[in-house]
Amino acid sequence: MDKVKAGTKVQVLKEVTADGKKYVFIKLKYSKKQLDEGYTPYGWILKDRIKKVK
C-alpha cells in the first residue's frame, strides 16, 4: 500500500484480529487524478495507526 498523508479521509470497511493485533481494511478518499496515477484506494493497516477525528 502507498504511504498515506496525515489528514487523508478513510472509510473502515472491515476489522479483523490476527496475531493478537487488530487490523482494518480501509478505503481511501483519492481524487480521480491520484487514481489515474496508480494510487491504490484500498488496503489493510493496523488499527493503532489510524485515529478517529470528530
Residue, then its C-alpha position, 0 to 999 in steps of 0.5 A: m500500500d502507498k504511504v498515506k498523508a496525515g489528514t487523508k479521509v478513510q472509510v473502515l470497511k472491515e476489522v479483523t484480529a490476527d496475531g493478537k493485533k487488530y487490523v482494518f481494511i480501509k478505503l481511501k478518499y483519492s481524487k480521480k487524478q491520484l487514481d489515474e496515477g496508480y494510487t491504490p484506494y484500498g488496503w489493510i493497516l493496523k488499527d493503532r495507526i489510524k485515529k478517529v477525528k470528530 
